[in-house]
Amino acid sequence: MAEESLIASRLSVAMTTTGMTQITGGNTAISSSPRGIEFYFQIAVLMIGLVGTAANALVLYTLLAFKQHN
């Protein structure tokens, strides 16, 4: 019985230590850096979309101007 109690207390300490490590690791992993990367990624997607839209508009204008569309 004493052996089971000792194992349970060690397990409890191990679980508490692991939980504290995960919490600490989670706090250090969250920083402003991923938000900055996400912001620049959104800007890049927006710019690619705008350039693509402008290119498609130019192609449509050219086709309409020379009346080669079907």
N, CA, C, O and CB atoms as a CASP TS submission, in Angstrom:
PFRMAT TS
TARGET T0000
AUTHOR 0000-0000-0000
METHOD Language model
MODEL 1
PARENT N/A
ATOM      1  N   MET     1       0.815  -1.187   0.000  1.00  0.00           N
ATOM      2  CA  MET     1       0.000   0.000   0.000  1.00  0.00           C
ATOM      3  C   MET     1       0.860   1.253   0.000  1.00  0.00           C
ATOM      4  O   MET     1       0.548   2.221  -0.693  1.00  0.00           O
ATOM      5  CB  MET     1      -0.928  -0.003   1.190  1.00  0.00           C
ATOM      6  N   ALA     2       1.939   1.242   0.770  1.00  0.00           N
ATOM      7  CA  ALA     2       2.834   2.396   0.822  1.00  0.00           C
ATOM      8  C   ALA     2       3.510   2.601  -0.524  1.00  0.00           C
ATOM      9  O   ALA     2       3.789   3.730  -0.926  1.00  0.00           O
ATOM     10  CB  ALA     2       3.888   2.217   1.927  1.00  0.00           C
ATOM     11  N   GLU     3       3.769   1.496  -1.215  1.00  0.00           N
ATOM     12  CA  GLU     3       4.405   1.576  -2.528  1.00  0.00           C
ATOM     13  C   GLU     3       3.467   2.242  -3.542  1.00  0.00           C
ATOM     14  O   GLU     3       3.916   3.035  -4.370  1.00  0.00           O
ATOM     15  CB  GLU     3       4.811   0.168  -3.016  1.00  0.00           C
ATOM     16  N   GLU     4       2.179   1.928  -3.482  1.00  0.00           N
ATOM     17  CA  GLU     4       1.206   2.545  -4.377  1.00  0.00           C
ATOM     18  C   GLU     4       1.088   4.039  -4.105  1.00  0.00           C
ATOM     19  O   GLU     4       0.949   4.836  -5.033  1.00  0.00           O
ATOM     20  CB  GLU     4      -0.159   1.873  -4.228  1.00  0.00           C
ATOM     21  N   SER     5       1.143   4.411  -2.838  1.00  0.00           N
ATOM     22  CA  SER     5       1.068   5.813  -2.460  1.00  0.00           C
ATOM     23  C   SER     5       2.283   6.578  -2.974  1.00  0.00           C
ATOM     24  O   SER     5       2.160   7.713  -3.433  1.00  0.00           O
ATOM     25  CB  SER     5       0.955   5.952  -0.942  1.00  0.00           C
ATOM     26  N   LEU     6       3.445   5.958  -2.895  1.00  0.00           N
ATOM     27  CA  LEU     6       4.679   6.582  -3.382  1.00  0.00           C
ATOM     28  C   LEU     6       4.624   6.763  -4.898  1.00  0.00           C
ATOM     29  O   LEU     6       5.025   7.805  -5.416  1.00  0.00           O
ATOM     30  CB  LEU     6       5.911   5.734  -2.988  1.00  0.00           C
ATOM     31  N   ILE     7       4.129   5.750  -5.605  1.00  0.00           N
ATOM     32  CA  ILE     7       4.012   5.833  -7.065  1.00  0.00           C
ATOM     33  C   ILE     7       3.009   6.923  -7.443  1.00  0.00           C
ATOM     34  O   ILE     7       3.241   7.689  -8.378  1.00  0.00           O
ATOM     35  CB  ILE     7       3.579   4.463  -7.663  1.00  0.00           C
ATOM     36  N   ALA     8       1.905   6.987  -6.720  1.00  0.00           N
ATOM     37  CA  ALA     8       0.887   7.997  -7.013  1.00  0.00           C
ATOM     38  C   ALA     8       1.424   9.404  -6.783  1.00  0.00           C
ATOM     39  O   ALA     8       1.132  10.311  -7.563  1.00  0.00           O
ATOM     40  CB  ALA     8      -0.357   7.766  -6.154  1.00  0.00           C
ATOM     41  N   SER     9       2.205   9.596  -5.724  1.00  0.00           N
ATOM     42  CA  SER     9       2.740  10.928  -5.456  1.00  0.00           C
ATOM     43  C   SER     9       3.782  11.312  -6.506  1.00  0.00           C
ATOM     44  O   SER     9       3.849  12.470  -6.916  1.00  0.00           O
ATOM     45  CB  SER     9       3.354  10.987  -4.047  1.00  0.00           C
ATOM     46  N   ARG    10       4.589  10.354  -6.941  1.00  0.00           N
ATOM     47  CA  ARG    10       5.574  10.653  -7.999  1.00  0.00           C
ATOM     48  C   ARG    10       4.869  10.972  -9.309  1.00  0.00           C
ATOM     49  O   ARG    10       5.274  11.878 -10.037  1.00  0.00           O
ATOM     50  CB  ARG    10       6.546   9.465  -8.197  1.00  0.00           C
ATOM     51  N   LEU    11       3.808  10.219  -9.605  1.00  0.00           N
ATOM     52  CA  LEU    11       3.046  10.467 -10.819  1.00  0.00           C
ATOM     53  C   LEU    11       2.415  11.853 -10.774  1.00  0.00           C
ATOM     54  O   LEU    11       2.398  12.568 -11.776  1.00  0.00           O
ATOM     55  CB  LEU    11       1.968   9.392 -11.010  1.00  0.00           C
ATOM     56  N   SER    12       1.897  12.227  -9.608  1.00  0.00           N
ATOM     57  CA  SER    12       1.293  13.541  -9.446  1.00  0.00           C
ATOM     58  C   SER    12       2.319  14.646  -9.672  1.00  0.00           C
ATOM     59  O   SER    12       2.032  15.642 -10.335  1.00  0.00           O
ATOM     60  CB  SER    12       0.672  13.672  -8.059  1.00  0.00           C
ATOM     61  N   VAL    13       3.515  14.465  -9.118  1.00  0.00           N
ATOM     62  CA  VAL    13       4.577  15.457  -9.306  1.00  0.00           C
ATOM     63  C   VAL    13       4.983  15.521 -10.775  1.00  0.00           C
ATOM     64  O   VAL    13       5.204  16.606 -11.312  1.00  0.00           O
ATOM     65  CB  VAL    13       5.802  15.123  -8.424  1.00  0.00           C
ATOM     66  N   ALA    14       5.082  14.363 -11.424  1.00  0.00           N
ATOM     67  CA  ALA    14       5.469  14.337 -12.834  1.00  0.00           C
ATOM     68  C   ALA    14       4.416  15.022 -13.697  1.00  0.00           C
ATOM     69  O   ALA    14       4.756  15.767 -14.616  1.00  0.00           O
ATOM     70  CB  ALA    14       5.682  12.893 -13.306  1.00  0.00           C
ATOM     71  N   MET    15       3.148  14.776 -13.407  1.00  0.00           N
ATOM     72  CA  MET    15       2.080  15.395 -14.188  1.00  0.00           C
ATOM     73  C   MET    15       2.045  16.903 -13.968  1.00  0.00           C
ATOM     74  O   MET    15       1.832  17.666 -14.911  1.00  0.00           O
ATOM     75  CB  MET    15       0.727  14.780 -13.824  1.00  0.00           C
ATOM     76  N   THR    16       2.251  17.330 -12.734  1.00  0.00           N
ATOM     77  CA  THR    16       2.273  18.758 -12.435  1.00  0.00           C
ATOM     78  C   THR    16       3.440  19.435 -13.144  1.00  0.00           C
ATOM     79  O   THR    16       3.287  20.518 -13.709  1.00  0.00           O
ATOM     80  CB  THR    16       2.362  18.992 -10.919  1.00  0.00           C
ATOM     81  N   THR    17       4.596  18.799 -13.113  1.00  0.00           N
ATOM     82  CA  THR    17       5.769  19.359 -13.778  1.00  0.00           C
ATOM     83  C   THR    17       5.552  19.430 -15.280  1.00  0.00           C
ATOM     84  O   THR    17       5.896  20.429 -15.912  1.00  0.00           O
ATOM     85  CB  THR    17       7.016  18.527 -13.463  1.00  0.00           C
ATOM     86  N   THR    18       4.979  18.373 -15.858  1.00  0.00           N
ATOM     87  CA  THR    18       4.710  18.386 -17.297  1.00  0.00           C
ATOM     88  C   THR    18       3.714  19.476 -17.643  1.00  0.00           C
ATOM     89  O   THR    18       3.888  20.183 -18.636  1.00  0.00           O
ATOM     90  CB  THR    18       4.184  17.023 -17.764  1.00  0.00           C
ATOM     91  N   GLY    19       2.670  19.621 -16.836  1.00  0.00           N
ATOM     92  CA  GLY    19       1.683  20.665 -17.098  1.00  0.00           C
ATOM     93  C   GLY    19       2.294  22.040 -17.004  1.00  0.00           C
ATOM     94  O   GLY    19       1.960  22.922 -17.795  1.00  0.00           O
ATOM     95  N   MET    20       3.186  22.241 -16.050  1.00  0.00           N
ATOM     96  CA  MET    20       3.829  23.548 -15.912  1.00  0.00           C
ATOM     97  C   MET    20       4.749  23.811 -17.087  1.00  0.00           C
ATOM     98  O   MET    20       4.850  24.944 -17.558  1.00  0.00           O
ATOM     99  CB  MET    20       4.614  23.632 -14.596  1.00  0.00           C
ATOM    100  N   THR    21       5.417  22.779 -17.562  1.00  0.00           N
ATOM    101  CA  THR    21       6.305  22.945 -18.707  1.00  0.00           C
ATOM    102  C   THR    21       5.501  23.325 -19.947  1.00  0.00           C
ATOM    103  O   THR    21       5.918  24.187 -20.721  1.00  0.00           O
ATOM    104  CB  THR    21       7.112  21.656 -18.961  1.00  0.00           C
ATOM    105  N   GLN    22       4.357  22.687 -20.134  1.00  0.00           N
ATOM    106  CA  GLN    22       3.534  23.002 -21.299  1.00  0.00           C
ATOM    107  C   GLN    22       2.998  24.430 -21.227  1.00  0.00           C
ATOM    108  O   GLN    22       2.957  25.132 -22.237  1.00  0.00           O
ATOM    109  CB  GLN    22       2.374  22.011 -21.413  1.00  0.00           C
ATOM    110  N   ILE    23       2.596  24.848 -20.055  1.00  0.00           N
ATOM    111  CA  ILE    23       2.084  26.212 -19.908  1.00  0.00           C
ATOM    112  C   ILE    23       3.191  27.222 -20.182  1.00  0.00           C
ATOM    113  O   ILE    23       2.986  28.210 -20.888  1.00  0.00           O
ATOM    114  CB  ILE    23       1.498  26.428 -18.494  1.00  0.00           C
ATOM    115  N   THR    24       4.367  26.962 -19.617  1.00  0.00           N
ATOM    116  CA  THR    24       5.493  27.867 -19.840  1.00  0.00           C
ATOM    117  C   THR    24       5.885  27.869 -21.305  1.00  0.00           C
ATOM    118  O   THR    24       6.135  28.923 -21.889  1.00  0.00           O
ATOM    119  CB  THR    24       6.692  27.470 -18.969  1.00  0.00           C
ATOM    120  N   GLY    25       5.940  26.664 -21.905  1.00  0.00           N
ATOM    121  CA  GLY    25       6.280  26.575 -23.320  1.00  0.00           C
ATOM    122  C   GLY    25       5.262  27.290 -24.177  1.00  0.00           C
ATOM    123  O   GLY    25       5.619  27.927 -25.168  1.00  0.00           O
ATOM    124  N   GLY    26       3.987  27.193 -23.805  1.00  0.00           N
ATOM    125  CA  GLY    26       2.943  27.868 -24.568  1.00  0.00           C
ATOM    126  C   GLY    26       3.071  29.374 -24.482  1.00  0.00           C
ATOM    127  O   GLY    26       2.841  30.075 -25.468  1.00  0.00           O
ATOM    128  N   ASN    27       3.438  29.885 -23.300  1.00  0.00           N
ATOM    129  CA  ASN    27       3.570  31.326 -23.139  1.00  0.00           C
ATOM    130  C   ASN    27       4.756  31.870 -23.916  1.00  0.00           C
ATOM    131  O   ASN    27       4.686  32.971 -24.461  1.00  0.00           O
ATOM    132  CB  ASN    27       3.707  31.679 -21.673  1.00  0.00           C
ATOM    133  N   THR    28       5.837  31.118 -23.973  1.00  0.00           N
ATOM    134  CA  THR    28       6.999  31.609 -24.705  1.00  0.00           C
ATOM    135  C   THR    28       6.819  31.444 -26.205  1.00  0.00           C
ATOM    136  O   THR    28       7.432  32.175 -26.982  1.00  0.00           O
ATOM    137  CB  THR    28       8.256  30.885 -24.250  1.00  0.00           C
ATOM    138  N   ALA    29       5.987  30.497 -26.625  1.00  0.00           N
ATOM    139  CA  ALA    29       5.786  30.282 -28.053  1.00  0.00           C
ATOM    140  C   ALA    29       4.932  31.399 -28.656  1.00  0.00           C
ATOM    141  O   ALA    29       5.071  31.713 -29.838  1.00  0.00           O
ATOM    142  CB  ALA    29       5.128  28.916 -28.299  1.00  0.00           C
ATOM    143  N   ILE    30       4.054  31.995 -27.856  1.00  0.00           N
ATOM    144  CA  ILE    30       3.192  33.057 -28.365  1.00  0.00           C
ATOM    145  C   ILE    30       3.954  34.373 -28.272  1.00  0.00           C
ATOM    146  O   ILE    30       4.314  34.821 -27.183  1.00  0.00           O
ATOM    147  CB  ILE    30       1.843  33.128 -27.572  1.00  0.00           C
ATOM    148  N   SER    31       4.188  34.971 -29.402  1.00  0.00           N
ATOM    149  CA  SER    31       4.869  36.256 -29.425  1.00  0.00           C
ATOM    150  C   SER    31       4.277  37.097 -30.537  1.00  0.00           C
ATOM    151  O   SER    31       3.353  36.667 -31.228  1.00  0.00           O
ATOM    152  CB  SER    31       6.398  36.082 -29.613  1.00  0.00           C
ATOM    153  N   SER    32       4.800  38.272 -30.706  1.00  0.00           N
ATOM    154  CA  SER    32       4.282  39.145 -31.752  1.00  0.00           C
ATOM    155  C   SER    32       4.793  38.737 -33.129  1.00  0.00           C
ATOM    156  O   SER    32       4.268  39.212 -34.135  1.00  0.00           O
ATOM    157  CB  SER    32       4.660  40.589 -31.464  1.00  0.00           C
ATOM    158  N   SER    33       5.784  37.886 -33.202  1.00  0.00           N
ATOM    159  CA  SER    33       6.357  37.484 -34.473  1.00  0.00           C
ATOM    160  C   SER    33       5.367  36.775 -35.392  1.00  0.00           C
ATOM    161  O   SER    33       5.278  37.143 -36.564  1.00  0.00           O
ATOM    162  CB  SER    33       7.528  36.597 -34.229  1.00  0.00           C
ATOM    163  N   PRO    34       4.611  35.768 -34.916  1.00  0.00           N
ATOM    164  CA  PRO    34       3.654  35.135 -35.822  1.00  0.00           C
ATOM    165  C   PRO    34       2.581  36.100 -36.313  1.00  0.00           C
ATOM    166  O   PRO    34       2.124  35.984 -37.450  1.00  0.00           O
ATOM    167  CB  PRO    34       2.999  33.960 -35.136  1.00  0.00           C
ATOM    168  N   ARG    35       2.178  37.040 -35.484  1.00  0.00           N
ATOM    169  CA  ARG    35       1.196  38.018 -35.938  1.00  0.00           C
ATOM    170  C   ARG    35       1.783  38.890 -37.035  1.00  0.00           C
ATOM    171  O   ARG    35       1.077  39.251 -37.976  1.00  0.00           O
ATOM    172  CB  ARG    35       0.715  38.886 -34.770  1.00  0.00           C
ATOM    173  N   GLY    36       3.056  39.233 -36.932  1.00  0.00           N
ATOM    174  CA  GLY    36       3.711  40.018 -37.968  1.00  0.00           C
ATOM    175  C   GLY    36       3.800  39.251 -39.268  1.00  0.00           C
ATOM    176  O   GLY    36       3.580  39.809 -40.343  1.00  0.00           O
ATOM    177  N   ILE    37       4.119  37.978 -39.173  1.00  0.00           N
ATOM    178  CA  ILE    37       4.202  37.137 -40.368  1.00  0.00           C
ATOM    179  C   ILE    37       2.825  37.002 -40.995  1.00  0.00           C
ATOM    180  O   ILE    37       2.694  37.055 -42.218  1.00  0.00           O
ATOM    181  CB  ILE    37       4.781  35.743 -40.027  1.00  0.00           C
ATOM    182  N   GLU    38       1.806  36.830 -40.178  1.00  0.00           N
ATOM    183  CA  GLU    38       0.444  36.709 -40.688  1.00  0.00           C
ATOM    184  C   GLU    38       0.019  38.000 -41.389  1.00  0.00           C
ATOM    185  O   GLU    38      -0.637  37.956 -42.430  1.00  0.00           O
ATOM    186  CB  GLU    38      -0.533  36.372 -39.544  1.00  0.00           C
ATOM    187  N   PHE    39       0.387  39.135 -40.827  1.00  0.00           N
ATOM    188  CA  PHE    39       0.055  40.425 -41.446  1.00  0.00           C
ATOM    189  C   PHE    39       0.706  40.557 -42.819  1.00  0.00           C
ATOM    190  O   PHE    39       0.049  40.953 -43.781  1.00  0.00           O
ATOM    191  CB  PHE    39       0.500  41.587 -40.541  1.00  0.00           C
ATOM    192  N   TYR    40       1.998  40.227 -42.914  1.00  0.00           N
ATOM    193  CA  TYR    40       2.684  40.329 -44.197  1.00  0.00           C
ATOM    194  C   TYR    40       2.147  39.321 -45.206  1.00  0.00           C
ATOM    195  O   TYR    40       2.113  39.602 -46.404  1.00  0.00           O
ATOM    196  CB  TYR    40       4.178  40.127 -44.010  1.00  0.00           C
ATOM    197  N   PHE    41       1.728  38.154 -44.733  1.00  0.00           N
ATOM    198  CA  PHE    41       1.132  37.164 -45.622  1.00  0.00           C
ATOM    199  C   PHE    41      -0.184  37.692 -46.189  1.00  0.00           C
ATOM    200  O   PHE    41      -0.454  37.534 -47.379  1.00  0.00           O
ATOM    201  CB  PHE    41       0.905  35.832 -44.878  1.00  0.00           C
ATOM    202  N   GLN    42      -1.003  38.317 -45.344  1.00  0.00           N
ATOM    203  CA  GLN    42      -2.265  38.884 -45.816  1.00  0.00           C
ATOM    204  C   GLN    42      -2.026  40.006 -46.816  1.00  0.00           C
ATOM    205  O   GLN    42      -2.759  40.124 -47.798  1.00  0.00           O
ATOM    206  CB  GLN    42      -3.090  39.399 -44.640  1.00  0.00           C
ATOM    207  N   ILE    43      -1.023  40.820 -46.581  1.00  0.00           N
ATOM    208  CA  ILE    43      -0.696  41.889 -47.529  1.00  0.00           C
ATOM    209  C   ILE    43      -0.239  41.298 -48.858  1.00  0.00           C
ATOM    210  O   ILE    43      -0.613  41.794 -49.921  1.00  0.00           O
ATOM    211  CB  ILE    43       0.397  42.815 -46.953  1.00  0.00           C
ATOM    212  N   ALA    44       0.574  40.233 -48.801  1.00  0.00           N
ATOM    213  CA  ALA    44       1.048  39.592 -50.028  1.00  0.00           C
ATOM    214  C   ALA    44      -0.114  39.001 -50.820  1.00  0.00           C
ATOM    215  O   ALA    44      -0.154  39.131 -52.043  1.00  0.00           O
ATOM    216  CB  ALA    44       2.073  38.498 -49.701  1.00  0.00           C
ATOM    217  N   VAL    45      -1.058  38.355 -50.141  1.00  0.00           N
ATOM    218  CA  VAL    45      -2.225  37.793 -50.820  1.00  0.00           C
ATOM    219  C   VAL    45      -3.058  38.901 -51.444  1.00  0.00           C
ATOM    220  O   VAL    45      -3.539  38.758 -52.569  1.00  0.00           O
ATOM    221  CB  VAL    45      -3.080  36.971 -49.842  1.00  0.00           C
ATOM    222  N   LEU    46      -3.231  39.998 -50.726  1.00  0.00           N
ATOM    223  CA  LEU    46      -3.981  41.132 -51.258  1.00  0.00           C
ATOM    224  C   LEU    46      -3.305  41.705 -52.501  1.00  0.00           C
ATOM    225  O   LEU    46      -3.976  41.997 -53.492  1.00  0.00           O
ATOM    226  CB  LEU    46      -4.128  42.219 -50.191  1.00  0.00           C
ATOM    227  N   MET    47      -1.993  41.867 -52.456  1.00  0.00           N
ATOM    228  CA  MET    47      -1.267  42.423 -53.606  1.00  0.00           C
ATOM    229  C   MET    47      -1.346  41.488 -54.816  1.00  0.00           C
ATOM    230  O   MET    47      -1.524  41.949 -55.944  1.00  0.00           O
ATOM    231  CB  MET    47       0.205  42.680 -53.236  1.00  0.00           C
ATOM    232  N   ILE    48      -1.214  40.191 -54.589  1.00  0.00           N
ATOM    233  CA  ILE    48      -1.315  39.230 -55.698  1.00  0.00           C
ATOM    234  C   ILE    48      -2.715  39.292 -56.306  1.00  0.00           C
ATOM    235  O   ILE    48      -2.864  39.236 -57.526  1.00  0.00           O
ATOM    236  CB  ILE    48      -0.995  37.782 -55.212  1.00  0.00           C
ATOM    237  N   GLY    49      -3.736  39.406 -55.462  1.00  0.00           N
ATOM    238  CA  GLY    49      -5.102  39.522 -55.961  1.00  0.00           C
ATOM    239  C   GLY    49      -5.316  40.787 -56.775  1.00  0.00           C
ATOM    240  O   GLY    49      -5.961  40.755 -57.823  1.00  0.00           O
ATOM    241  N   LEU    50      -4.779  41.894 -56.295  1.00  0.00           N
ATOM    242  CA  LEU    50      -4.927  43.155 -57.030  1.00  0.00           C
ATOM    243  C   LEU    50      -4.199  43.130 -58.367  1.00  0.00           C
ATOM    244  O   LEU    50      -4.731  43.593 -59.376  1.00  0.00           O
ATOM    245  CB  LEU    50      -4.411  44.313 -56.192  1.00  0.00           C
ATOM    246  N   VAL    51      -2.995  42.594 -58.375  1.00  0.00           N
ATOM    247  CA  VAL    51      -2.238  42.509 -59.628  1.00  0.00           C
ATOM    248  C   VAL    51      -2.946  41.570 -60.607  1.00  0.00           C
ATOM    249  O   VAL    51      -3.011  41.858 -61.802  1.00  0.00           O
ATOM    250  CB  VAL    51      -0.789  42.019 -59.360  1.00  0.00           C
ATOM    251  N   GLY    52      -3.473  40.458 -60.112  1.00  0.00           N
ATOM    252  CA  GLY    52      -4.209  39.531 -60.977  1.00  0.00           C
ATOM    253  C   GLY    52      -5.462  40.158 -61.552  1.00  0.00           C
ATOM    254  O   GLY    52      -5.771  39.976 -62.730  1.00  0.00           O
ATOM    255  N   THR    53      -6.182  40.897 -60.725  1.00  0.00           N
ATOM    256  CA  THR    53      -7.390  41.577 -61.205  1.00  0.00           C
ATOM    257  C   THR    53      -7.047  42.624 -62.257  1.00  0.00           C
ATOM    258  O   THR    53      -7.736  42.738 -63.270  1.00  0.00           O
ATOM    259  CB  THR    53      -8.136  42.233 -60.035  1.00  0.00           C
ATOM    260  N   ALA    54      -6.000  43.376 -62.021  1.00  0.00           N
ATOM    261  CA  ALA    54      -5.586  44.392 -63.000  1.00  0.00           C
ATOM    262  C   ALA    54      -5.150  43.739 -64.306  1.00  0.00           C
ATOM    263  O   ALA    54      -5.465  44.246 -65.382  1.00  0.00           O
ATOM    264  CB  ALA    54      -4.442  45.256 -62.434  1.00  0.00           C
ATOM    265  N   ALA    55      -4.439  42.634 -64.229  1.00  0.00           N
ATOM    266  CA  ALA    55      -3.994  41.942 -65.445  1.00  0.00           C
ATOM    267  C   ALA    55      -5.187  41.405 -66.226  1.00  0.00           C
ATOM    268  O   ALA    55      -5.221  41.511 -67.452  1.00  0.00           O
ATOM    269  CB  ALA    55      -3.031  40.792 -65.093  1.00  0.00           C
ATOM    270  N   ASN    56      -6.156  40.836 -65.539  1.00  0.00           N
ATOM    271  CA  ASN    56      -7.354  40.333 -66.223  1.00  0.00           C
ATOM    272  C   ASN    56      -8.137  41.474 -66.856  1.00  0.00           C
ATOM    273  O   ASN    56      -8.653  41.324 -67.964  1.00  0.00           O
ATOM    274  CB  ASN    56      -8.252  39.560 -65.243  1.00  0.00           C
ATOM    275  N   ALA    57      -8.233  42.603 -66.181  1.00  0.00           N
ATOM    276  CA  ALA    57      -8.928  43.756 -66.747  1.00  0.00           C
ATOM    277  C   ALA    57      -8.213  44.247 -68.000  1.00  0.00           C
ATOM    278  O   ALA    57      -8.862  44.620 -68.977  1.00  0.00           O
ATOM    279  CB  ALA    57      -9.029  44.887 -65.713  1.00  0.00           C
ATOM    280  N   LEU    58      -6.907  44.250 -67.979  1.00  0.00           N
ATOM    281  CA  LEU    58      -6.131  44.669 -69.151  1.00  0.00           C
ATOM    282  C   LEU    58      -6.362  43.727 -70.335  1.00  0.00           C
ATOM    283  O   LEU    58      -6.500  44.184 -71.470  1.00  0.00           O
ATOM    284  CB  LEU    58      -4.633  44.724 -68.806  1.00  0.00           C
ATOM    285  N   VAL    59      -6.404  42.440 -70.084  1.00  0.00           N
ATOM    286  CA  VAL    59      -6.656  41.471 -71.154  1.00  0.00           C
ATOM    287  C   VAL    59      -8.060  41.659 -71.721  1.00  0.00           C
ATOM    288  O   VAL    59      -8.241  41.656 -72.938  1.00  0.00           O
ATOM    289  CB  VAL    59      -6.477  40.026 -70.635  1.00  0.00           C
ATOM    290  N   LEU    60      -9.051  41.823 -70.852  1.00  0.00           N
ATOM    291  CA  LEU    60     -10.417  42.038 -71.335  1.00  0.00           C
ATOM    292  C   LEU    60     -10.530  43.334 -72.127  1.00  0.00           C
ATOM    293  O   LEU    60     -11.193  43.368 -73.163  1.00  0.00           O
ATOM    294  CB  LEU    60     -11.397  42.059 -70.164  1.00  0.00           C
ATOM    295  N   TYR    61      -9.901  44.384 -71.659  1.00  0.00           N
ATOM    296  CA  TYR    61      -9.920  45.655 -72.389  1.00  0.00           C
ATOM    297  C   TYR    61      -9.285  45.486 -73.774  1.00  0.00           C
ATOM    298  O   TYR    61      -9.807  45.991 -74.768  1.00  0.00           O
ATOM    299  CB  TYR    61      -9.176  46.753 -71.587  1.00  0.00           C
ATOM    300  N   THR    62      -8.175  44.785 -73.827  1.00  0.00           N
ATOM    301  CA  THR    62      -7.496  44.569 -75.106  1.00  0.00           C
ATOM    302  C   THR    62      -8.371  43.763 -76.056  1.00  0.00           C
ATOM    303  O   THR    62      -8.463  44.089 -77.239  1.00  0.00           O
ATOM    304  CB  THR    62      -6.156  43.855 -74.889  1.00  0.00           C
ATOM    305  N   LEU    63      -9.015  42.709 -75.549  1.00  0.00           N
ATOM    306  CA  LEU    63      -9.901  41.910 -76.411  1.00  0.00           C
ATOM    307  C   LEU    63     -11.088  42.727 -76.904  1.00  0.00           C
ATOM    308  O   LEU    63     -11.479  42.613 -78.066  1.00  0.00           O
ATOM    309  CB  LEU    63     -10.403  40.674 -75.660  1.00  0.00           C
ATOM    310  N   LEU    64     -11.656  43.540 -76.041  1.00  0.00           N
ATOM    311  CA  LEU    64     -12.794  44.354 -76.454  1.00  0.00           C
ATOM    312  C   LEU    64     -12.378  45.456 -77.417  1.00  0.00           C
ATOM    313  O   LEU    64     -13.114  45.799 -78.342  1.00  0.00           O
ATOM    314  CB  LEU    64     -13.472  44.960 -75.240  1.00  0.00           C
ATOM    315  N   ALA    65     -11.192  46.005 -77.190  1.00  0.00           N
ATOM    316  CA  ALA    65     -10.728  47.090 -78.050  1.00  0.00           C
ATOM    317  C   ALA    65     -10.461  46.599 -79.470  1.00  0.00           C
ATOM    318  O   ALA    65     -10.691  47.329 -80.434  1.00  0.00           O
ATOM    319  CB  ALA    65      -9.465  47.722 -77.468  1.00  0.00           C
ATOM    320  N   PHE    66      -9.981  45.378 -79.598  1.00  0.00           N
ATOM    321  CA  PHE    66      -9.693  44.847 -80.924  1.00  0.00           C
ATOM    322  C   PHE    66     -10.811  43.926 -81.420  1.00  0.00           C
ATOM    323  O   PHE    66     -10.679  43.322 -82.485  1.00  0.00           O
ATOM    324  CB  PHE    66      -8.366  44.096 -80.908  1.00  0.00           C
ATOM    325  N   LYS    67     -11.903  43.808 -80.671  1.00  0.00           N
ATOM    326  CA  LYS    67     -13.084  43.028 -81.035  1.00  0.00           C
ATOM    327  C   LYS    67     -12.745  41.605 -81.423  1.00  0.00           C
ATOM    328  O   LYS    67     -13.224  41.101 -82.439  1.00  0.00           O
ATOM    329  CB  LYS    67     -13.814  43.692 -82.166  1.00  0.00           C
ATOM    330  N   GLN    68     -11.927  40.962 -80.625  1.00  0.00           N
ATOM    331  CA  GLN    68     -11.561  39.567 -80.910  1.00  0.00           C
ATOM    332  C   GLN    68     -12.181  38.610 -79.890  1.00  0.00           C
ATOM    333  O   GLN    68     -11.779  37.449 -79.813  1.00  0.00           O
ATOM    334  CB  GLN    68     -10.030  39.405 -80.915  1.00  0.00           C
ATOM    335  N   HIS    69     -13.128  39.068 -79.128  1.00  0.00           N
ATOM    336  CA  HIS    69     -13.789  38.166 -78.175  1.00  0.00           C
ATOM    337  C   HIS    69     -14.955  37.476 -78.874  1.00  0.00           C
ATOM    338  O   HIS    69     -15.499  37.994 -79.849  1.00  0.00           O
ATOM    339  CB  HIS    69     -14.285  38.943 -76.908  1.00  0.00           C
ATOM    340  N   ASN    70     -15.332  36.310 -78.371  1.00  0.00           N
ATOM    341  CA  ASN    70     -16.457  35.569 -78.987  1.00  0.00           C
ATOM    342  C   ASN    70     -17.704  35.740 -78.164  1.00  0.00           C
ATOM    343  O   ASN    70     -18.752  35.198 -78.514  1.00  0.00           O
ATOM    344  CB  ASN    70     -16.128  34.070 -79.133  1.00  0.00           C
TER
END
